[in-house]
Amino acid sequence: MTHPSIHTFNIPVMGLAYTIDSPIRVAHLGISSVISIMDDELIEKMNAFYSRKFNLPYHALNNKCHDCRALRITCYLNLVDTIVKSKFDDFKRELSENKDSLLHFITMLPNKSTFKEGLMRIVDGGITLKDTVKKYLEENFSAGDIDVNIMTKVDKDNYQDNVQLPIEFNDAHAALRGFVKSNLSSSVVLSAGMNPRLYSYFEHFDDFFPNENGFLKKKIILKVSDFRSAMIQGNFLAKKGLWVSEYRIESGLNCGGHAFATDGLLMGPILEEFKEKKGQLIDSAHELMVKSLTLKGKPCPEMPLPLKITAQGGVGTAEEHSFLMEHC
């Protein structure tokens, strides 16, 4: 069972390597982060390293293995999932048994967190019994999400014996397949623009479609520069029965390697437009998604699924963070 995030931030993908193992380091604290799954050779090395570190089985996958890119990604994500679950269980046990650890953890939580308030009531009331804290954590605390990033345009064709392989073996396509076949129930963050060919590949996987209860085992997050981009990409996916669970607005000033064409608009006005037109974004996508799901004979949610608007980059201080949380 998962619970709402106890934090008001996450750690975005940073390059190919800087957040390659971030969930192993922070997910047990309830902090979500994003792994780049574009470099499968690096992923294979990390798989070997962390398998040894945590005494877990490791089977090397060389470049000659069939579908090695997808297999490497699946194996590494499953390994990270196993490690995170183990660390999370250990952390919850530590919090329930060690008051100093519990007090230190409380100081890490945002002041307006209802989860923090609940823990403080337990401590202030002198009720620090192991079973009381343990029960509260089980009911209100989840590990951070292990999300992945795919740069949509990094989707080169691949060859074997000088023969071009089918499109599903392209770099981004194989990365997506590797994520889908993993045990994770989390999100794929799509960045670097729209790739219709890749977006169409999502239709091959049931995990991206809602079940009878409206649950999505795997979700889609789009990095966008403005409202127009969000509307175009969101509706494109909705016509295929796919729901975008989050639009992550990326600052054109604070993301190395990108230059967004935002007509000189900065983060504030862009966020304001999303705030004003969020209903339009939701209603348009829901209508198109329901039509597509009906044609496919798949379950159709009566109401729009949850949708978040978030910001990445361009936030320099805690005051700015608080302002955006309250205003947007």
N, C-alpha and C positions, 0 to 999 in steps of 0.2 A: 504494500500500500504506500502511495506517495502522498505527501502533504505540500501545501503551498510553500514556496521558498521563504526561508527566514531572513534572507538578506535582500538588499535592494540593488545589488550589483552582481555581475558575473565577470569572469575573466575571458576576454575575447581571444580569438586565435591571433597569435603573433608570429608571423613568418612560418617557416616549415618546421622549426625545431623548438622555439622558445616555450611553447605550451604543449609539446608532444607528450609530456607526462604530468601535466598539471592536475588532472583528476586524482592521480595517486597521491599527490601532495596536499590537496585541499578539499576534495569531495567529502571526506569524512566530517569536515566542519560545516557541511551544508552548502558549500560554495560551488556553483556550477562553473564549468570552464569548457573550452573548445579545443579539440585536437585537430590539427591539419592531417588529412589522410592522403596527401598528394605524393609524398616521397616514400614509396614502399620499401626501398632499400634501407632508409633510416628506420622505418617501422620494424623491419626484420631485426635490425641491430638492437633496438629497444626491447623487442620481444625476448631476444636472447639474454640481454642484461637483466631485465626484471624477473625473468624465469629463474635465473641463477640466484638473484638477490632474495627471492621469496621461496626458494626451494620448490619450484613448481615445474612440471614436465615441459620440455621444450623439444620441438621437432623442427629442424631447419628446413626452410623452403627456398630452394635455389631458383634462379631465373628460368630454368628449363622446365619447371613444374607447370602443368597445364593450369591456366588462370591464376598464376602465382600472385599477381598483384592483388586480386580480390581475396585470395586465401590468406595472404600475409596480413591484410587489414583486418579480416575477420578474426584471425587468431590473436592479434594484438589487442583488439577491442575486447574480446572475451577475457583475455588475461587481465586487462585493466579493470574490467567489471568484477572479476573474482577478487582482485586485490582490494579494490574500494569497498566491497561488501565486507571483507574480513576486517579491514581497518575501521570501518564504521561500527561494526559490532563491538570491536575492542574499545572504541572511543565511548560508545554509550555505556559500556560496562564501567569504564574508568570514571565517567561523570556520575554514575549512580553510587560509586564506592568511595570516591575521593572528593571531599568538599572543596579543597583548594583548587582542584581541576575544574570543578563546577563553577566556582566563583570567577576563575580566570576566563572561562568560556563565556560567562554572562557579560563580561566587560567587552567582548568582541562583537556583541549583537547590537543592531541599531536600536536607538533609544525608544522609538515608537513601535517596536515590535511587540505584538501581543504574546508571542512565544517567550520573549524575554520577561515580560510582565508576569507570566505564569511561573517561570522559574524563580523569579524574585519573591513571589508570594510563598512559594514552598520554603525558600531559605529564610525569609523574614518571619515566617510562622513557626520556625524551629522544626519544621517537618522535613527532616533530611534523611528519613528512612530510605534505605536502598530500594525497596519495592515501590515507594511513592514516586521517586525520581524516575525509576525505570519505566513505570507505567506511563508517566507523563511524556517521556521521550518517545516511547513506542507509539503513542497516540498523536504526537505533534511534530516529530522530527524526522526528516528524510535526508539521505546523502545528496550532495549536489549532483546535477545531471552531468553525464559524460557525453557532451555534444561533439559533433565533428564538422569540419569545414571542407567544402569542395569548391575550388576556384573553377567556375563553369567553363571558362574558355581554355583551360589547360586540359585539352581533350584530344590530344594527337592520336592519329591512327597508329596501329602497331602491326608488325609483320612477323611472320615465322617462315623461315626458308624462302625469303624474298616474296612471299605471298601475303597480301594484305588480309588481316583477320577481320571477321565481322565487326560491325560497329559497336557491339556490346563489349568488345575488348579494348575499345579506346580508353585513354587514361581516366577521364572523369567517370565514364560509364562503369568501368571496373571498380573504381573507388566506391561508387554508390552501391554496387552489388555487394562489395565487401562489408559495407555498413549494414545493409539490409539483412544479410545472413548472420550477423552477430546477434548475441543475446540481449543487446541493449534495447531499452525502451526510452528513447531520447530523440534529439533533433539533429537534422542535417542543416547546416548554415550554408546557403548558396551565395557566393560572392563573385565579383568581377564581371557582372553583367548577365544578360539573358542568353541562354543557349537552348533554342526550341527543341533541338534534337535530343539533348539531355533531359529537358523537362518532360518530353514525351515518354522517355524511358521509365519515369516514375510509375506510369500506368501498369507496368508489368508486376508490381509488387503490392500485395494486399495490405501490407503493414501501413501503407500511407492512406488507406481508405478507412472511414469510420465504421465501427461495428454497430450492432443493434443498439448499444448504449451510447453511441456517439464517441466512443473511446478510440483514440489514435495511438497505436503502438509506437509508431515512428512519425515524427512531425517535421514540417518544413518551416524553416526560417529564411527570410530573404533579407539580404543587405541591400538597402536602396539609398539613393541620394535625394529623392524628392517624392512628392505625392504622385505625380504623373507616372513615374517609373513603377511605383507600388501598384497603382491601379492596372497598368498594362500587364505586368507580370502576374499579379494576383488573379486577374480575370482569365489570362491564358491558362493558368493551372486549374482554375475553377471549371473551365469548360471541359476539362478531363476528369472532373470529379475529385480534384485535389484541393485541400484547404491549406492556406498559409496561416500558421498559428502565430507568427510574429513577424512584424516588419521592423528590422533593426536599421535605424537611420544613422548612416555613417558620416561623420563630419569630414568635409572636404579639406579642412585645415589641419586635421590631426590624424592622418593615416598615411604613413610613408608609402610611396610608390603609386599612389592614386591621385588623379586630378579630375574631380567631378565637374561636369558641366551644369552648374546650378545657377547660371545667369547672375552671378555675383551675390546670391542670397546666402546668408549665414544660417547657422543652426536654429536660431530663434524663430524667424519667420517660417522656416520649413516645418518645425515642430508645431507651430500655431496652425498651419494649414491642415496637418494631420489631425489635430485636435478638433478643428471645425468640421472636417469631412470624414471623420472615422466611420460614422453611421453609413455614409454613402459607400465607403470601401467595403464594409461588412455586408450590406444588403445586396450590392451588386454581385459579390463573390458567392454569397449563399444562394441566390436565385440561379446562377449559372451552374453551381455545383449540384444542386438538387435535380436540375434537368438532366445533367450528365449521369448522375448516380441512378436515376430512374431508368434511363435508357440501358444502363449496364446491368440492371437488375440487382443493384446493391442497396444495402440499408441507407435510408435518407433521414438525416436529423431534421426534426420539425423546426427547431430553432437554430440560429447560427452558432457554430462552435466558438469557443473562446478565442479571442484575438488580442494580442498585446502589441503596443507601439513602444519601442525602446530606442534609446540613443546610445551611440558608441563614439567616443572621442569628443573633444571640444569642451569637456567638463573638467575644470581645473581645481576646484575647491569643494569642501564639504558644503559650503553655503550655496554654491551653484547647484550641487547635487540635490540638496533639500528643496531649493526653489523649483527645479524641474519636476521633482516628485509631487510637489503640492500644486503646481500650476498646470501641468500637463496630464 
